Amino acid sequence: MAVLRNQRFVFMWLSGMTLTLGFAIFFLSVSWLTIDVLRQPALLGLILTAVSLPRVIMMVFGGVFADRFQKSRLLFWTNLGQAFLMLGVVLLHYADAYSVGTLLLISVVFGILDGMSYPALSSLLPSLVPASQLQRANSLFQGSLELMFVIGPFLAGLLLTQGGFGLSFGTAMILIFIAAVLVLPRLIRDPIPDTSVLSIRQVLRDLREGIRYVKETPVLRAGTLSIAIVNLFVMGPLIMSIPILVGAAKGSAADLSLIEGGLAVGTFVASVVVLFLRSIHRGRFVFCALFLTLGAFLLYTQVASIPLLAFTAAMSGFLLMLVYLPTVTILQERSDPDKIGRVMSIMALAASGLEPIAFAVLSLLVAIEIPIQFLLIAFAVIGVICGLLLYRASRDFRNIS
């Protein structure tokens, strides 16, 4: 494959994989810590919100910085900061100093750093590979990340079983350190924008310009909204519900890793499928996948056994990725180079920034003892309605070949 002969892409690719593997191990470990050690299922939603909400805020501004500064340099410093944060988690473990306050603080800082890095990562790829290889590069890169999400939960379950939280958090720390080294600017050699020092006024002006650009471009607007629908009404509730459903079924860490691994398997297989797709009518394909994703999620809400939860989660992840990957490539192709960072930050906001809303709403309603299955069905039905409205209003996007 030609893209694998591109050394700069390979370094970025390896960095993304090690970083994602570290994240997967860390997040499953934190999830199980709140369920099994702290025994506070409602706290899980607060922790996920504490990660996601600052991530959303910084993601908006991260796109401005990605357009103004060297993207690899931003990635290096944010990854390095996350690695030191993991070191703090390891020290807390061995000091037996876990508390709700420290976990929430760590989650907030983690979210801030991740929000800064994501737009730079998603907008870096078009500057490393030619346009003719962009779809395959996106599929290979995202597919590899999804593979790490497959491996991560199983590896985390093994680490937790064999060595406890110290081993799992320590492994995550080492992997994130490696990711920072692999994305050093001297290895990636991406362009350095010719910009002056930014003022707050300039940042806000650039941010408004990016939002207006996406809003006034029909294809960019429709693609962003399609990603928003599947993440707000499917992925957010799915992530939130998995540990709760496992805990309700009196499952183990292995059961939790099985379902989260199933979700990752589905997204990985979809990435491989997209990698080998040739001529498709991408606009219609995305909308078809969107409605199938919502259907698979409805099926997920109706099952109770661990194997069936893993299977339906995998189906939902598979179909969601068939929405995400072609849409991301369309957005990259249709964006002006000097605005791509901001476009990708808005896309990232749609991809994961709306998840805090799902986490917060579900946490509140679960805390007042509304059945989780009822809540999941409600999210799915609202998603179908929003999808139908978007389909009717997105003729330009539907006609993209």
Stockholm file with secondary structure:
# STOCKHOLM 1.0

chainA/1-401         MAVLRNQRFVFMWLSGMTLTLGFAIFFLSVSWLTIDVLRQPALLGLILTAVSLPRVIMMVFGGVFADRFQKSRLLFWTNLGQAFLMLGVVLLHYADAYSVGTLLLISVVFGILDGMSYPALSSLLPSLVPASQLQRANSLFQGSLELMFVIGPFLAGLLLTQGGFGLSFGTAMILIFIAAVLVLPRLIRDPIPDTSVLSIRQVLRDLREGIRYVKETPVLRAGTLSIAIVNLFVMGPLIMSIPILVGAAKGSAADLSLIEGGLAVGTFVASVVVLFLRSIHRGRFVFCALFLTLGAFLLYTQVASIPLLAFTAAMSGFLLMLVYLPTVTILQERSDPDKIGRVMSIMALAASGLEPIAFAVLSLLVAIEIPIQFLLIAFAVIGVICGLLLYRASRDFRNIS
#=GR chainA/1-401 SS CGGGGCHHHHHHHHHHHHHHHHHHHHHHHHHHIIIIISCCHHHHHHHHHHHHHHHHHHHHHHHHHHHHSCHHHHHHHHHHHHHHHHHHHHHHHHTTCCCHHHHHHHHHHHHHHHHHHHHHHHHHGGGTSCGGGHHHHHHHHHHHHHHHHHHHHHHHHHHHHHHHHHHHHHHHHHHHHHHHHHTCHHHHCCCCCCCCCCCHHHHHHHHHHHHHHHHTCHHHHHHHHHHHHHIIIIIHHHHHHHHHHHHHTTCCHHHHHHHHHHHHHHHHHHHHHHHTCCSCCHHHHHHHHHHHHHHHHHHHTTCCSHHHHHHHHHHHHHHHHHHHHHHHHHHHHHSCGGGHHHHHHHHHIIIIITHHHHHHHHHHHHHTTCCHHHHHHHHHHHHHHHHHHHHHHCHHHHTCC
#=GC SS_cons         CGGGGCHHHHHHHHHHHHHHHHHHHHHHHHHHIIIIISCCHHHHHHHHHHHHHHHHHHHHHHHHHHHHSCHHHHHHHHHHHHHHHHHHHHHHHHTTCCCHHHHHHHHHHHHHHHHHHHHHHHHHGGGTSCGGGHHHHHHHHHHHHHHHHHHHHHHHHHHHHHHHHHHHHHHHHHHHHHHHHHTCHHHHCCCCCCCCCCCHHHHHHHHHHHHHHHHTCHHHHHHHHHHHHHIIIIIHHHHHHHHHHHHHTTCCHHHHHHHHHHHHHHHHHHHHHHHTCCSCCHHHHHHHHHHHHHHHHHHHTTCCSHHHHHHHHHHHHHHHHHHHHHHHHHHHHHSCGGGHHHHHHHHHIIIIITHHHHHHHHHHHHHTTCCHHHHHHHHHHHHHHHHHHHHHHCHHHHTCC
//
